[in-house]
Amino acid sequence: MITGLVLAGGESRRMGHDKALITLGDKPAYMYMADLLLPFCDEVYVSCREEQQLTFGENPKVVGLFDRPAHAGRGPMSGMLSYLNHCSDNQSQFSDNQTIATTNGLLLLGCDYRKMTEETLGRLVAVGQTQDRICCYQNHITGFIEPLVAYYPAEILQQVPEFAKENSSLRQFVEAHNPCILPTDIQTLQTLRSFDQ
């Protein structure tokens, strides 16, 4: 079982309007990304701020999850921590008193990758499920590691809250945990471009 998480709670300060609501195809970006994750995931959460008032349609596998006020203003880490808090709050669904659901891992995706493809995500899942570490892409031109298009094994997710006590950078969390880096080519780089690039 893989769980999906779309990060849609950003404040979009640079763009001046909510990136989650930009239309891709015939749907808002956050639902477009959720649909991209569904072929790989048993359930997809969409992390958002309560005031965004996003709607999630009729698919019971796509669930809205409000960012917790305690984690506000921490960028992508807000959504990750809110997801982990949600897991902790629902421990009756978990085994062995673990704080992470009985999932093999989390497939994380920011809401603003306008050219994201199932192929790009599929590579992450295929490699990620064979590894005991985070699997992500690294831009072969800039060296930039992409933590918002990544597969996180359940065992490593359990280390996020402790790390976040001192550091809110999800990228630095990834870099500190010996990630499995997938190389990029020009075609893959196109799928990793966000709205404001």
Secondary structure, DSSP 8 states (H G I E B T S, - for coil): -EEEEEE-----TTTSS-GGGSEETTEEHHHHHHHHHTTT-SEEEEEE-GGG-----S-TTEEEEE--GGGTTSTHHHHHHHHHHHHHHTGGGSSTT-SS-S-SEEEEEETT-TT--HHHHHHHHHHHTT-SS-EEEE-TTT--EEEEEEEEEHHHHTTHHHHHTT---HHHHHHTT--EEE---HHHHHHT--TT-
